[in-house]
Amino acid sequence: MHEEVNEWTGDVLQRKKYADFLTQYLIAKKDPFVININAPWGSGKTFFIEHWCEDLKKEYPCVLFNAWENDFSNDPLLSVISHIKESLQSYLSVSDKEDEAIKSGLFSIGRLIKSVIPILAKAAASKAIGESGYKEISDFMTEKDEESVTAIVGKVTEELVENNKAAKDAIKNFQISLADLIEKLTCDQGHLKKPLFIFIDELDRCRPLYAIELLERIKHLFGVPGIVFVIATDTEQLKHSVNAIYGSGFDSNIYLRRFFDQSYTLSLPDYIEYAKLLFQEFDSDLVNRFAQIDISASGDERSYWFHSGVGRGEYSESNADTFTIEKNDLAELVLLFSLFSAFFKLDLRTQKQCYEKILAITSSVPFGEELHFAYLVFLVMLETKDPVVFKEYFSFGKDQGYEKTELIKTKFSSFHNIRIRERLYHAIDFVGFYSKYAFAEPDEISTAMGASTGSSADARLLMSIKNNQGNMKLYGKWVLLACNLD
């Protein structure tokens, strides 16, 4: 029997099922485990990680560390350790916090790590500890720490780093302290269970050196049973960081496999899913600024046309390429955005950039006249995808709508469509319409309106253009202003 999944609020990509699956997979692991959650930038990794962590907190101790927010630190490990200490303290009762064994394990972490940093830290990234590396680390130490570390560093060479007794002892003490703390948090008297989940988000956005050092140190220091690391990255971007440190010829795939026991790739959202994700916080007041053209959210208005006496020959059946969505106030915007995203074959990052540009234009243009969302989306995406073609498009005169449309036809195409009343519209249909009428004279628009069915989408848009002709000629300038945003 299929078990129903209660989705997270706002989970338009319906990814909770992935979190539930991974939870069962990971809690069965007895040894320390590191899993990489892989998905491209802008595909909702942070939402996924945050909500998964929140779910797990009900039964498991959890730490959520945003690597990018802590990228200012000279040493990533100190930031992680500090965050772990702070997060795990919240699980302890007042009596536990006063327990000397717990206090010793919890608060000695920093001191133990400081003693091993000079040996492990700079060796991984620069192949030598060096004077400048030591100076960075010394800023975090007490006088007593500095004395003992100086004694260690004086005896160590690059060849002996891995075998140095002082380093081994420090790592062992740290791991014992952490294991003792996990045991206390998950003992029979407590309500939490093993493992300890440590989530690290946005590592791929960090400076290359910071990202690589963090991975190196996790591998060296956190090999403790009962710990699962969940590291969310755009793995392709992380590979670029590895190559930035070790050189373009370095095999970043093999290198990353040293740190990740397993990798799990989140499925990419389709055009509709991703547009829903982008528009979920779109200001409802802005929706009313756009001309409404009665796009069918379901993709099928067949009964309406049959009951209205429209002949069968005028009806275009919806197909596998017809975009649909549940009916809501944002349906038209999401469908049009998806239609043109597919037309230009935009990746997630570019779709996000286009959304931000559209939002900037919509928010900055003075209220008053109606805006045409399809025309705005087309121009923003065209300029973002190919600025040269955008410039060429506007080089044609106002009477060269056909030439404008043909230019776009030769560059882009898509079978995807949406339904508006009696027919299916492709992106190129909107391109042709606006290429012809956006700069047309009032009498030409009036003539076209007379030839259109009064309730058709074309008639509605023509009426809006007639009432807003001043603005129609400004869209190109608005887009150029907004396209300075990256």
RAPE-V638050 format. One record per residue. N is the residue number from 1. RES is the residue in one small letter. SS is DSSP state (helix for helix, strand for strand, loop for the rest). OMEGA is omega in radians with two decimals (* if undefined). Layout:
n=<N | N>
res=<RES | RES>
ss=<SS | SS>
omega=<OMEGA | OMEGA>
This chain:
n=<1 | 2 | 3 | 4 | 5 | 6 | 7 | 8 | 9 | 10 | 11 | 12 | 13 | 14 | 15 | 16 | 17 | 18 | 19 | 20 | 21 | 22 | 23 | 24 | 25 | 26 | 27 | 28 | 29 | 30 | 31 | 32 | 33 | 34 | 35 | 36 | 37 | 38 | 39 | 40 | 41 | 42 | 43 | 44 | 45 | 46 | 47 | 48 | 49 | 50 | 51 | 52 | 53 | 54 | 55 | 56 | 57 | 58 | 59 | 60 | 61 | 62 | 63 | 64 | 65 | 66 | 67 | 68 | 69 | 70 | 71 | 72 | 73 | 74 | 75 | 76 | 77 | 78 | 79 | 80 | 81 | 82 | 83 | 84 | 85 | 86 | 87 | 88 | 89 | 90 | 91 | 92 | 93 | 94 | 95 | 96 | 97 | 98 | 99 | 100 | 101 | 102 | 103 | 104 | 105 | 106 | 107 | 108 | 109 | 110 | 111 | 112 | 113 | 114 | 115 | 116 | 117 | 118 | 119 | 120 | 121 | 122 | 123 | 124 | 125 | 126 | 127 | 128 | 129 | 130 | 131 | 132 | 133 | 134 | 135 | 136 | 137 | 138 | 139 | 140 | 141 | 142 | 143 | 144 | 145 | 146 | 147 | 148 | 149 | 150 | 151 | 152 | 153 | 154 | 155 | 156 | 157 | 158 | 159 | 160 | 161 | 162 | 163 | 164 | 165 | 166 | 167 | 168 | 169 | 170 | 171 | 172 | 173 | 174 | 175 | 176 | 177 | 178 | 179 | 180 | 181 | 182 | 183 | 184 | 185 | 186 | 187 | 188 | 189 | 190 | 191 | 192 | 193 | 194 | 195 | 196 | 197 | 198 | 199 | 200 | 201 | 202 | 203 | 204 | 205 | 206 | 207 | 208 | 209 | 210 | 211 | 212 | 213 | 214 | 215 | 216 | 217 | 218 | 219 | 220 | 221 | 222 | 223 | 224 | 225 | 226 | 227 | 228 | 229 | 230 | 231 | 232 | 233 | 234 | 235 | 236 | 237 | 238 | 239 | 240 | 241 | 242 | 243 | 244 | 245 | 246 | 247 | 248 | 249 | 250 | 251 | 252 | 253 | 254 | 255 | 256 | 257 | 258 | 259 | 260 | 261 | 262 | 263 | 264 | 265 | 266 | 267 | 268 | 269 | 270 | 271 | 272 | 273 | 274 | 275 | 276 | 277 | 278 | 279 | 280 | 281 | 282 | 283 | 284 | 285 | 286 | 287 | 288 | 289 | 290 | 291 | 292 | 293 | 294 | 295 | 296 | 297 | 298 | 299 | 300 | 301 | 302 | 303 | 304 | 305 | 306 | 307 | 308 | 309 | 310 | 311 | 312 | 313 | 314 | 315 | 316 | 317 | 318 | 319 | 320 | 321 | 322 | 323 | 324 | 325 | 326 | 327 | 328 | 329 | 330 | 331 | 332 | 333 | 334 | 335 | 336 | 337 | 338 | 339 | 340 | 341 | 342 | 343 | 344 | 345 | 346 | 347 | 348 | 349 | 350 | 351 | 352 | 353 | 354 | 355 | 356 | 357 | 358 | 359 | 360 | 361 | 362 | 363 | 364 | 365 | 366 | 367 | 368 | 369 | 370 | 371 | 372 | 373 | 374 | 375 | 376 | 377 | 378 | 379 | 380 | 381 | 382 | 383 | 384 | 385 | 386 | 387 | 388 | 389 | 390 | 391 | 392 | 393 | 394 | 395 | 396 | 397 | 398 | 399 | 400 | 401 | 402 | 403 | 404 | 405 | 406 | 407 | 408 | 409 | 410 | 411 | 412 | 413 | 414 | 415 | 416 | 417 | 418 | 419 | 420 | 421 | 422 | 423 | 424 | 425 | 426 | 427 | 428 | 429 | 430 | 431 | 432 | 433 | 434 | 435 | 436 | 437 | 438 | 439 | 440 | 441 | 442 | 443 | 444 | 445 | 446 | 447 | 448 | 449 | 450 | 451 | 452 | 453 | 454 | 455 | 456 | 457 | 458 | 459 | 460 | 461 | 462 | 463 | 464 | 465 | 466 | 467 | 468 | 469 | 470 | 471 | 472 | 473 | 474 | 475 | 476 | 477 | 478 | 479 | 480 | 481 | 482 | 483 | 484 | 485 | 486>
res=<m | h | e | e | v | n | e | w | t | g | d | v | l | q | r | k | k | y | a | d | f | l | t | q | y | l | i | a | k | k | d | p | f | v | i | n | i | n | a | p | w | g | s | g | k | t | f | f | i | e | h | w | c | e | d | l | k | k | e | y | p | c | v | l | f | n | a | w | e | n | d | f | s | n | d | p | l | l | s | v | i | s | h | i | k | e | s | l | q | s | y | l | s | v | s | d | k | e | d | e | a | i | k | s | g | l | f | s | i | g | r | l | i | k | s | v | i | p | i | l | a | k | a | a | a | s | k | a | i | g | e | s | g | y | k | e | i | s | d | f | m | t | e | k | d | e | e | s | v | t | a | i | v | g | k | v | t | e | e | l | v | e | n | n | k | a | a | k | d | a | i | k | n | f | q | i | s | l | a | d | l | i | e | k | l | t | c | d | q | g | h | l | k | k | p | l | f | i | f | i | d | e | l | d | r | c | r | p | l | y | a | i | e | l | l | e | r | i | k | h | l | f | g | v | p | g | i | v | f | v | i | a | t | d | t | e | q | l | k | h | s | v | n | a | i | y | g | s | g | f | d | s | n | i | y | l | r | r | f | f | d | q | s | y | t | l | s | l | p | d | y | i | e | y | a | k | l | l | f | q | e | f | d | s | d | l | v | n | r | f | a | q | i | d | i | s | a | s | g | d | e | r | s | y | w | f | h | s | g | v | g | r | g | e | y | s | e | s | n | a | d | t | f | t | i | e | k | n | d | l | a | e | l | v | l | l | f | s | l | f | s | a | f | f | k | l | d | l | r | t | q | k | q | c | y | e | k | i | l | a | i | t | s | s | v | p | f | g | e | e | l | h | f | a | y | l | v | f | l | v | m | l | e | t | k | d | p | v | v | f | k | e | y | f | s | f | g | k | d | q | g | y | e | k | t | e | l | i | k | t | k | f | s | s | f | h | n | i | r | i | r | e | r | l | y | h | a | i | d | f | v | g | f | y | s | k | y | a | f | a | e | p | d | e | i | s | t | a | m | g | a | s | t | g | s | s | a | d | a | r | l | l | m | s | i | k | n | n | q | g | n | m | k | l | y | g | k | w | v | l | l | a | c | n | l | d>
ss=<loop | loop | loop | loop | loop | loop | loop | loop | loop | loop | loop | loop | loop | loop | loop | helix | helix | helix | helix | helix | helix | helix | helix | helix | helix | helix | helix | loop | loop | loop | loop | loop | strand | strand | strand | strand | strand | strand | loop | loop | loop | loop | loop | loop | helix | helix | helix | helix | helix | helix | helix | helix | helix | helix | helix | helix | loop | loop | loop | strand | strand | strand | strand | strand | strand | strand | loop | helix | helix | helix | loop | loop | loop | loop | loop | helix | helix | helix | helix | helix | helix | helix | helix | helix | helix | helix | helix | helix | helix | loop | loop | loop | loop | helix | helix | helix | helix | helix | loop | helix | helix | helix | helix | helix | helix | helix | helix | loop | helix | helix | helix | helix | helix | helix | helix | helix | helix | helix | helix | helix | helix | helix | helix | helix | helix | helix | loop | loop | loop | loop | helix | helix | helix | helix | helix | helix | helix | helix | loop | loop | loop | loop | helix | helix | helix | helix | helix | helix | helix | helix | helix | helix | helix | loop | loop | loop | loop | helix | helix | helix | loop | loop | loop | loop | helix | helix | helix | helix | helix | helix | helix | helix | helix | helix | helix | helix | helix | helix | helix | helix | helix | helix | helix | helix | helix | loop | loop | loop | loop | loop | loop | loop | strand | strand | strand | strand | strand | strand | strand | strand | strand | loop | helix | helix | helix | loop | loop | helix | helix | helix | helix | helix | helix | helix | helix | helix | helix | helix | helix | helix | helix | loop | loop | loop | loop | loop | strand | strand | strand | strand | strand | strand | strand | loop | helix | helix | helix | helix | helix | helix | helix | helix | helix | helix | helix | helix | loop | loop | loop | loop | loop | helix | helix | helix | helix | helix | helix | loop | loop | loop | loop | strand | strand | strand | strand | loop | loop | loop | loop | loop | helix | helix | helix | helix | helix | helix | helix | helix | helix | loop | loop | loop | loop | helix | helix | helix | helix | loop | loop | strand | loop | loop | loop | loop | strand | strand | loop | loop | loop | loop | loop | helix | helix | helix | helix | helix | helix | loop | loop | loop | loop | helix | helix | helix | loop | loop | loop | loop | loop | loop | loop | strand | loop | loop | loop | loop | loop | loop | loop | loop | helix | helix | helix | helix | helix | helix | helix | helix | helix | helix | helix | helix | helix | helix | loop | loop | loop | helix | helix | helix | helix | helix | helix | helix | helix | helix | helix | helix | helix | helix | helix | helix | helix | helix | loop | loop | loop | loop | loop | loop | strand | loop | helix | helix | helix | helix | helix | helix | helix | helix | helix | helix | helix | helix | helix | loop | helix | helix | helix | helix | helix | helix | helix | loop | loop | loop | loop | loop | loop | loop | helix | helix | helix | helix | helix | helix | helix | helix | helix | helix | helix | loop | loop | loop | loop | loop | strand | strand | strand | strand | loop | loop | strand | strand | strand | strand | helix | helix | helix | helix | helix | helix | helix | helix | helix | helix | helix | loop | loop | loop | loop | helix | helix | helix | helix | helix | helix | helix | helix | helix | helix | loop | loop | loop | loop | loop | helix | helix | helix | helix | helix | helix | helix | helix | helix | helix | helix | loop | helix | helix | helix | helix | loop | loop | helix | helix | helix | helix | helix | helix | helix | helix | loop | loop | loop | loop>
omega=<-3.09 | -3.14 | -3.11 | 3.13 | 3.05 | -3.04 | 3.03 | 3.05 | 3.14 | -3.11 | -3.08 | 3.12 | 3.10 | -3.06 | -3.13 | 3.14 | 3.10 | 3.12 | -3.14 | 3.11 | -3.10 | 3.11 | -3.13 | 3.12 | -3.01 | -3.12 | 3.10 | -3.13 | 3.14 | -3.13 | 3.05 | -3.00 | 3.10 | 3.11 | 3.11 | 3.03 | -3.00 | 3.03 | -3.12 | 3.06 | 3.06 | -3.08 | 3.03 | 3.12 | -3.08 | 3.07 | -3.12 | -3.09 | -3.09 | -3.11 | 3.07 | 3.11 | -3.13 | 3.09 | -3.05 | -3.09 | -3.13 | -3.08 | -3.03 | 3.03 | -3.07 | 3.05 | 3.09 | -3.08 | 3.08 | -3.05 | -3.08 | 3.13 | -3.13 | -3.08 | 3.14 | -3.07 | 3.06 | -3.10 | -3.09 | -3.08 | 3.11 | 3.11 | -3.13 | -3.12 | 3.13 | -3.12 | 3.09 | 3.12 | -3.10 | -3.09 | -3.10 | 3.08 | -3.10 | 3.12 | -3.04 | 3.04 | 3.13 | -3.13 | 3.11 | -3.11 | 3.11 | 3.14 | -3.05 | -3.14 | 3.13 | -3.13 | -3.12 | -3.13 | -3.05 | -3.00 | 3.10 | -3.09 | -3.10 | -3.11 | -3.14 | -3.13 | -3.13 | -3.08 | -3.11 | -3.09 | -3.11 | -3.10 | -3.04 | -2.90 | -3.03 | 3.12 | -3.09 | -3.01 | -3.03 | 3.11 | 3.06 | -3.13 | 3.01 | -3.11 | -3.10 | 3.11 | 3.13 | -3.13 | 3.11 | -3.08 | -3.04 | 3.13 | -3.09 | -2.93 | 2.97 | -3.14 | -3.13 | 3.09 | -3.04 | -3.14 | -3.09 | 3.13 | 3.13 | 3.13 | 3.13 | -3.06 | -3.11 | -3.07 | -2.95 | 2.97 | -3.08 | -3.09 | -3.06 | -3.06 | -3.03 | -3.06 | -3.07 | -3.06 | -3.12 | 3.12 | -3.14 | -3.14 | -3.13 | 3.12 | -3.14 | 3.13 | 3.12 | -3.11 | 3.08 | -3.14 | -3.11 | 3.12 | 3.12 | -3.13 | 3.11 | 3.14 | 3.14 | -3.11 | -3.03 | -3.13 | -3.06 | -3.11 | -3.09 | -3.14 | -3.11 | -3.13 | 3.03 | 0.14 | 2.92 | 3.10 | 3.05 | -3.14 | 3.06 | -3.05 | 3.00 | 3.10 | -3.09 | 3.14 | -3.06 | 3.00 | -3.10 | -3.10 | 3.13 | -3.10 | -3.09 | 3.12 | -3.13 | 3.10 | 3.14 | -3.02 | 3.04 | -3.11 | -3.09 | -2.88 | -2.98 | 3.10 | -3.07 | 3.06 | -3.14 | 3.09 | 3.02 | 3.03 | 3.05 | -3.04 | -3.10 | -3.12 | 2.76 | -2.95 | 3.10 | 3.12 | 3.12 | 3.08 | 3.09 | 3.10 | 3.11 | -3.13 | 3.08 | 3.14 | -2.98 | 3.10 | -3.05 | -3.14 | -3.11 | -3.12 | -3.08 | 3.12 | 3.14 | -3.13 | -3.08 | 3.11 | 3.07 | -3.02 | -3.08 | 3.07 | 3.14 | 3.07 | 3.13 | -3.09 | 3.07 | 3.14 | -3.13 | 3.08 | 3.04 | -3.04 | -3.12 | -3.13 | -3.08 | 3.08 | 3.08 | 3.11 | -3.13 | -3.00 | -3.03 | 3.10 | 3.11 | -3.09 | -3.11 | 3.12 | -3.13 | -3.13 | -3.08 | 3.12 | -3.02 | 3.05 | -3.13 | -3.07 | 3.03 | 3.02 | 3.13 | 3.12 | -3.09 | -3.11 | -3.10 | 3.08 | -2.99 | -3.08 | -3.14 | -3.07 | 3.10 | -3.13 | -3.13 | 3.07 | 3.12 | -3.09 | -3.12 | -3.10 | -3.13 | -3.08 | 3.10 | -3.10 | 3.04 | -3.10 | -3.08 | -3.13 | 3.13 | 3.11 | 3.09 | -3.13 | 3.04 | -3.04 | 3.05 | -3.06 | -3.09 | -3.00 | -3.10 | -3.14 | -3.13 | -3.12 | 3.13 | 3.10 | 3.14 | -3.13 | -3.11 | 3.04 | 3.10 | -3.13 | -3.14 | 3.13 | -3.09 | 3.02 | -3.04 | -3.11 | -3.12 | 3.07 | 3.11 | 3.11 | -3.14 | 3.09 | -3.12 | 3.12 | 3.10 | 3.11 | 3.14 | -3.14 | -3.11 | -3.10 | -3.02 | 3.14 | -3.10 | 3.10 | 3.09 | -3.10 | 3.11 | 3.09 | 3.13 | -3.03 | -3.11 | 3.14 | 3.14 | 3.14 | 3.13 | -3.07 | 3.13 | -3.10 | 3.10 | -3.13 | 3.14 | -3.11 | -3.05 | -3.12 | -3.14 | 3.12 | 3.09 | 3.13 | 3.13 | 3.13 | -3.10 | 3.09 | 3.10 | 3.11 | -3.05 | 3.14 | -3.10 | 3.12 | 3.13 | -3.14 | 3.10 | -3.11 | 3.13 | 3.09 | -3.12 | 3.13 | -3.10 | -3.06 | -2.98 | 3.09 | 3.10 | 3.06 | -3.10 | -3.09 | 3.03 | 3.12 | 2.96 | -3.11 | -2.93 | -3.04 | 3.09 | 3.14 | 2.98 | -3.13 | -3.09 | 3.07 | 3.09 | 3.11 | 3.14 | -3.14 | -3.09 | 3.08 | -3.10 | -2.93 | -3.07 | -3.12 | -3.09 | 3.09 | -3.10 | -3.10 | 3.08 | 3.11 | 3.12 | 3.11 | 3.13 | 3.11 | 3.13 | -3.12 | -3.08 | 2.99 | -3.01 | -3.09 | -3.08 | 3.12 | -3.14 | -3.12 | 3.13 | -3.11 | 3.11 | 3.10 | 3.14 | 3.11 | 3.14 | -3.11 | -3.05 | -3.02 | 3.12 | -3.12 | -3.05 | -3.11 | -3.08 | -3.04 | -3.14 | 3.12 | 3.10 | -3.09 | 3.12 | 3.08 | -3.08 | -3.06 | 2.93 | 3.07 | 3.07 | *>
